[in-house]
Amino acid sequence: MPESTPESLDACPDLLIAAAVHADLSAEEFSANHERADTAVDSALPGWVGRSAAALAARSGTWAAAAATLSAAICAHSEALRISALQLAEMDHRNGAALTAKPSRTHPW
């Protein structure tokens, strides 16, 4: 395989799609794990009292917000990979068609 240079493009739409699917699965697993953790904390809260209960409830809310932000970022990354794959495939199709098109007489070669 030739070496990559700053001017070269080494990408494959199929691999970008595979990476997007992997990101989706990671997001699903991440969300499921955090939902289980949220449920465990919520189940534990009735046994806590006073400032400890308030602190745990506040921390739980912070964790849930952070988890939602991270999950959204993973999903956005997955979507960006899918869009890149589609754009790369479209560019490849256009460029391939241009290379196989009948040459114009206006070019000296």
Buried (B, 14 or more C-beta within 10 A) or exposed (E): EEEEEEEEEEEEBEEBBEBBEEBBEBBEEBBEEBEEBBEEBEEEBEEBEEEEBEEBBEEBEEBBEEBEEBBEEBBEBBEEBBEBBEEBBEEBEEEEEEEEEEEEEEEEE
